[in-house]
Every structure is written in C-alpha cells, then in structure tokens.
Amino acid sequence: MIYQIKECKNAPHFKLITEDESLADVCTLARQQSAVALDTEFVRTRTFYPKLGLIQLYAGDEVALIDPTTIQDFSPFIALLADERVTKVLHASGEDLEVFQHYFQQLPQPMCDTQVVANFLGFANSPGFATLVQHYFQIEIDKGASRTDWLARPLSDTQLQYAAADVWYLLPLYQQMQAQLAQTEWQSAVENECEFLLNKRAQSARDPEEAYFAIPNAWKLNSLELMRLKLLAKWRMQEAMRRDLALNFVVHAENLWTVAKHDPKSTSALLELGLSTAEVRIHGKKLLQLLEQVKRIDPKDYPPMIQRLMDDPRYKAALKTLQQELTKITPENLPKELIAGRRGLESLMKWHWRKEADNEPPELLNGWRRPFGEKLLSALKAFDA
C-alpha cells in the first residue's frame, strides 16, 4: 500500500505552520483528501481547561505542525473539522476532542478513532498508538518527548519530530486497520462507536448544579449537608472555570466535604477543620457566606440523600449474574469489556431498578450494543422485586 511504503521507509516530513496564509493553504489541500490524521499537544497541570500547544495535521504529503500561539485566523481549520467529506483520523481521541470543542467549538466530523478500531479487531486493553505502530509496521516510536512543555518556544527539533510522528504513522495505520476491519462484521459498529464518542463530548458540558455528585463520599451526607455541599461545589466549579484553574487549586474536594459536614462559623474554625492557610485567606469569607445562604433555603428544596447502588441488597448477586451473562453472549473475536465494563453494567442496573424508563437509556441499550444490552436486561429482570 502506498501509504505504508512511504511512511515506513522515511522519517516524518514536516513543516511548521505559523502564519494564517500557510494554514489556509494546508487546510485547502487537506480538504481534497478522503481522510486526514489529526493530533494535538497540550499542557494541563494547574488549569481547568487544556492549554493548546500544537496541532498536528497530516494529509499524505508532509505533516503540518500548526502553532496556535501565532495563528490568528483558524476559520480554515474549523472548516476542515466540519467538512463531512473528510474523515478525521485520531487515536485515543477523548482529550483531543475536548481541545477542539474548547478552542474551536467544533468537533471533527466525521471521526475515526484507531483505538476504537483496534478494540473491534481483538486488541485487548485499548492499545496505545506506539503498540499499534509496532504491531503493524515493526517500528518503535521514541516517546522521550511525551512529557514536555508544549507551550515553550521555540520547540526543539526533537519535540517537533516526536509530534510529527504521531500523525505520520497514524494515516497508514488507519489504512491498514480499515482494510482489516472490512473483513469483519464490525465496520458499522466502529462508525457507531466513534459517533457515540462525538455525541458524548458534545453533551458533556459541565453543569455546576451537578458538581456535588463528583465530591468523594458525598453519599455519606444527609440532605442538609448535601445542600451545603451543592452550593459549595457549584461555586468552586464556577470559580475554577472563571479563573481557568484546576478544581483542587481552588479548594480541595475533601475540604469542601468537611465544610459541608461541620458547618463552621468562622475562618479560624475553617483552619481547625484542616483547610490550608491559602484556602482560608483567599476563599474563607466566601465559604462562610455560602453556608449562611443555606439557612435561607426551604428544606423541601434540599437534594435527596444519595443512594448508592451497591447498598441495594440485590446488587452483588445481580452484578455477578450480569458478568456471567456478558461472558456468555460476547462474540469470540471481541473483548467483553468493549461491550460493557462494570460501570456499564451498573448503569443498566440503576436505570432499570430506579424506574428511570422516562430518562435517557444507558449506553448498553443504544447503538451497536443494544442487542447485547437487551439480553443483559432480560437477565437482570430476574432480580425484580
């Protein structure tokens, strides 16, 4: 195959794109292809949102390394992301999709994730990109620059070579895997799964009103304490988004829980509960104000206590039955974890037992998983009260 021969015999050819005109030219050429490879490099240490450092684009000639720190007009790139005639190929796309959504408000449509393809081709444990390149091309990718500051300028040649390799081999990898996938019954399932990933990202806007559910041990709190936690967690997320600061760099989650539990009345009490000096100095008064707000809320508006699925007396036996049924119904050429992991089985249990039929069905009852999910649901009904 032409892609395989060229990329496997040559080091990545790349060009650094730093000007709007060059980006427009690259994207015009890319939109003439049926598929292009995409990747991003970003930094995320103390920030709420990822900080984009580089975009890699390969359309079959040379890799374009797009520098987002100098480009002013990204409209040609956004048009490429939205072009339905061009498949955008990514690997382990989750974080890249978040980057595209945040920076460009545009997800790559359509998209093919080679990690998803690998799962349907029988590879276990969602293999990494380097593993697949080694498997298909017997080429070992140097990952020495994987942990680097992609916001630093200038980027070294080692960094640029590393970044270019991620898409230089991705396009021929896609071609190889698509040919192999065409010999299976799972081609439409892969398309469905990739579309599911896009939809999941599109609908994943963080809701500050729901932030308290993510605080560890929230289930241990009563309704009044949960009301406090809800206000505290909502404020923390809004503050983190406003300041682009990682949540725990505002106030640690365990400290929010402690404040909600003990309802301190002063900044000195906050310190006694274990909050850091910086947390109390910067946010202490705000935390106390939020606790005061709770006193003005009607108790009927408090959130209900969180019911853990594992506290249901049917849970252990039902989970074991579902796991056994899943093993029985999984085709030989698929990892059973691809159909459902423990969390997926629990989502089915929660949806069915809590009579949430009016709500969105769980992942197991949608798309290519639905025939399997219906069999699992039948097994679960044996535990109906």
BELFEN-V239964 format. One record per run of one state. SS is the DSSP state (2 for helix, 1 for strand, 0 for the rest). FROM is the first residue (numbers start at 0). LEN is the number of residues. If there is no record, write none. Layout:
BEGIN
SS_FROM_LEN, SS_FROM_LEN
END
This chain:
BEGIN
0_0_1, 2_1_8, 0_9_4, 1_13_4, 0_17_2, 2_19_11, 0_30_4, 1_34_9, 0_43_7, 1_50_8, 0_58_4, 1_62_4, 0_66_8, 2_74_8, 0_82_4, 1_86_4, 0_90_3, 2_93_11, 0_104_6, 1_110_3, 2_113_7, 0_120_8, 2_128_9, 0_137_19, 2_156_25, 0_181_5, 2_186_16, 0_202_5, 2_207_7, 0_214_3, 2_217_3, 0_220_2, 2_222_21, 0_243_3, 2_246_3, 0_249_3, 2_252_10, 0_262_4, 2_266_6, 0_272_4, 2_276_18, 0_294_4, 2_298_3, 0_301_7, 2_308_3, 0_311_3, 2_314_15, 0_329_6, 2_335_4, 0_339_2, 2_341_12, 0_353_9, 2_362_3, 0_365_1, 2_366_17, 0_383_2
END
